[in-house]
Amino acid sequence: MSSRTFFITGANSGFGLTIASAAALSGHKVIGTVRSETARAVLADAVPDVRPVLCDVTDFDRIPDVVREAEDEHGPVDVLINNAGYGHEGVLEESPLEEMRRQFDVNVFGAVAVAKAFLPRFRERRSGFIVNVTSMGGMITMPGIAYYCGSKFALQGISEVMRMEMAPFGVHVTTLCPGSFRTDWAGRSMVRTERSIADYDAQFNPIRETRQAVSGRQLGDPEKLADAVLTLVQSGNPPPQLLLGSDAVRLVSARIERLQQEIEAWKAVSLSTDG
């Protein structure tokens, strides 16, 4: 694989750090965004070859300047890994709208703002690869993560349109849809709404307890995910989305099967509305 320049958001932890490390080790130039000087120091210590850039993805107006300065200093970017994001856990009725707004600001608006800063550059160069990190939670749902799933479903849909719009210009767009991996997503990175309605205890408390109990011991290996990303970005015909992890394959496949059954069961009603 020829050397490429990666731009990775949220590069100081989780998937961002693992992908940055793997890309740098493979001889690629890596630009990694961080939100603070503390995070910059963490990244510099973990992967000294990464070029750190201060950037909060919710500082929407500044992002085009960050991208311009990065390319002015380090040359044209070939691969954008839109990784910055976090998880929110909470029963929908209990979770304030302000928490939903923050979730969408980071996971949706931030990712789209970064992508939009690169779109004209990739389009004019007639090349580029955008990997938007969503989740199996962008294709399936489960109780207690409505805001997170909502944000990932939104990014999933936007990415599919982005893929169609950019295809004529030789620009690839793929969503990365991981299942459960050994990151801090369910640990320190997750925002959890305080419980307040006892009616939900029986349904939700076991889910929260199980998620916390398995945090750090999930089946998915982040280093193998990073290897998969490097394989993905060298593909000349990448998929619209790439599921990663056996749980993602199993749960998404089950949802597709249920959806097909529902379509068949209600097909007569569905077709009855044509004039």
N, C-alpha and C positions, 0 to 999 in steps of 0.2 A: 504494500500500500504506500503510495507516494505521500510525502509529508504535506500536511494541511494545517491551516490555522483554525483553531476552535475558539468560539466565544461561549463560555458557560456561565449561566447565571446561578447564584447561590452555590458558589464553588467551594465554600469553606466547610461544608458538612454534607452528610447524606450521600445521595447519588451524585450530586455535583462534585464532591470531593473525590469520590471513587472514580468517576469518569475522567476528571481532570488528571488524576494520578496515572491512570492507564494510558490516556492519550499522550501525556508527556513522556512516559516510559517507552512508548512506541515511536518516539521521535517527532511527534507533532508539536507545533507551537500552540500554546494554550493561554488564552486570556480569560481570567476568572473574576467575576464580580463578587464583591463582598459589601456588607452594609456598614461596617465600622472599622476603625483602626485595629481594634482587638481581633476582629475576624480576619483582617489582613495579615496580622502576625501569625495567627493559627494556620492560615493557608501557606504563608511563606515557610513556616517551619515544617509543615507536612509535605509540601511539594515545591521545593525551592525553584524549580524551572518555570512555574506558572507566573504569568504577568498579572498581578492583582490590580483591579480597578474598583474604586469606590463607586457604588451605584445601588440605590434603593429603587427597586422596580416600581414602587408606587410614586416615585418622583417623576411623573409622566413627562413633564415639560423638559426635564433635563436629559432624558434618555437619548434623544437624537444627538446631542452634543457628546455624550459619553461614547456613543458608537463612532461618531466622526473622529474623535480624538484617538480612540483605540486603533482605528484603521490608519490614521495619519502616522501613528507611532509604530505600529506593528505590521502594517500591510493589510491587504484585503483578507477578510474573513471568509472561509470556505464553509464552515459548519457552525450553525447556531444551535446550542443545546439549551432550550428554554426550561430550566429546571427549578428555578426559585418558586417555592410554595410551601404550604404547611397544612396540617390537618386540623379540623375542628370536630369535636365530638359533643353532642348534646341532643336531647329530645327536642323536636321541632317546636312544640308548644312552649317549652321552657327557655328556648334560646332567643336572646334579644336580636332584633333586626340589625343593630349596630355590629354584632359579631358576624352576621351574614355579609354586611357591606364590606367589612375588613377582609373576610375570606375571598370575596369576589375581586376586591381591589388588587390583592396579591396574586391569586391563582388565575384570574381571567384577565383583568385590565392590565396588570403588570406584564403578563406573558404576551398579550396582544401588542402592547406598546413597544416592547423590545422587538418583536417580529416586524412590526410596521417600520421601525427604524432601519431594518435590514432589507425590507422588500424592494425599495427602489434601487439599492445597490446590487442586490442579486439579480434583479430584472435587467438592469443595464449591462451587467457582466454576462448575462445569459448562463448563469451557473450559481450553485449554492444549494445547501441542504439545511432545512429547518427541522429539528426534532423537538416537538412540544411534549413535555412529560405530563401525561395525564395520570391515568390509574385504571385498574380494573373497575374502580369506583366511578369511572366515566362511562361505563357500559352496563354495570349492574348497580343495584342499590341494596342497602340493609338498614335496619333501624338504628338511629342515633348519629348518623353522619349525613343528614339531609343537606346541610350547607356545603360540605365537602363534595358530596356526589353532585350536587347542583353545579358547583364551580367546574368540576371536571367534565360533566356532560356538556356544559357550555363550551369549554375549550375544545372538546372533542368535535363538536359540530362546527365551530369556527375553523378548526384546523382542516376539516374535510373540504370546506369551501375554499380555504386558502390553497389547498393542494390543487384543486381544479383551476383556480385562477392563475396560479403560477406555473402550471405544467407547460403551457405554450412557450415559456421562456427558459425551459431547461432547469427549473428550480424544483427540487424535491421537497415534499413536506410529509412527515410521518409522525403519528402520535405514538409515544411509548407508553404502554399500559401495564405497569407492573402489578403483580399481586402482592403478597405479604413478604417483605424482605427484612433482613436484619439491619435496619437503620433506626434512627431515633424518632421516626415519624409518630409512633404510638407512645413515645416517651416524652422527653423534654420539649420536643418540637410541637406537640399537640396542645391546642387550646381546648379546655374542657369547661363547659357551662355547669354552674352549680345546680344540683338537683333541688326541685322545689315541689313537685306534684307526686304524691305517693301512689296514685293510680298506675304510674308507669314503672314502679319498682320491680314487679315480677318479670316484666318483659325486658327492661333495659339494664338493671343492675348486673345480671349475669353476663351480659354482653360486655359491659365496661370492665368488669372484673377479669374476664377471660382475655380481653385485649391487653390489659396491663400485665397480666401474668405471663403472656407469651412474648411480650416486648423484648427484643434482643435475642430471641430464640426461634424466630421464624425460619421457615424452610429456605427461603430465597437468599442466595449469596450475592451481595452487592458487587463483588469483584467479577463474578460471572456475568452479571448484568452489564458491567462496563465493557467486558469482552464482546458481548452481544451488540452493544452500541457501535463499537468499532467495526464489527462485521457489517452492521446495517449501513453505516455511512459510506462504505465502499461499494455498495450494491448499485448497479445501474438501473435496477427496476425494483425499488423498495416498495413495501406494502403501505396502504393508507394508515394502518395501525399495526403495531407489533405487540402481541401479548407476551408477557414474560412471567414465568412461574407456572407450575402445574395447577395451582389453585385458580389462577386467572383463566387458564384454558378450560378448566372444569366448570367454573361458575358462569363464565360468559357463554360457553357452549350450552349449558343448561337453560340459560335465559333465552337464547335463540330458539331452542326447542320449544320452550313454553310459548314464546311469541308466535311461532308457526302454528301451534295447536290453537291458540286464541284466534288467530286469523281464520283458520278453517272453521272453528266453532261459530263464529259470527259473520262468516262470509256473506250469507244471504242478506243479513241486515246491512252490511257494508255496501253491497252492490245495489241494494234497493233504493239508494238515494240518487242514482243517476237519472237525469231527466230524459 
